Amino acid sequence: MDDTPCRRFFLEPDQPLHRRYLALRAFFIDGLSLSAIAEQLGSTYHTVRSWVRDFRVACRAGQVPPFSLSHVWAGRPAKPTLGRRPIPTSQPPPTPAVSASRRGGGCAPG
């Protein structure tokens, strides 16, 4: 089974929010340097630094980042909502299958 298009989704992010998510994850979780992240994503050091700065500000303010629909975030437990779905504050990023299909590739079941 050729998973090249599926791997490409993670290795060659082309959606802005996807790239930002990967950069922030690489910084906060993987401990990579800003310059290493910028090089890996084909971005600039200053752009990645701005993403980290803005994310920290949002976290401290308790704001949900634009790529997250989670209500369990910034150390706050989720409040149960019986029978009601929360209204998202922004559009979620496309799923891997949707994004790949827009590029002409896809993760076809094997």
Order of alpha helices (4+ residues) and beta strands (2+ residues): alpha-alpha-alpha-alpha-alpha
